[in-house]
Amino acid sequence: MAEWHRKAELMQRYLSDEDVRVLQSHCDEALKHYVILSNWAVAAKELLFPIRPKLHATQQLYMHCFPM
């Protein structure tokens, strides 16, 4: 997520197709790690939210913006 934020801060207000691809790639990677952590938390009977609240929120936003 840090890389996503760093890249987003450097980009212009209106994103090019390449900018969108780069940001989406970073978001996909971060969310993949969140899912791995989430699966671990469920198996360990731990709460999900404390693991990475920002990733949880990002996942919700991402699923809304890019439904599969």
Secondary structure, 3 states (H helix, E strand, C coil): CHHHHHHHHHCCCCCCHHHHHHHHHHHHHHHHHHHHHHHHHHHCCCCCCCCCHHHHHHHHHHHHHCCC
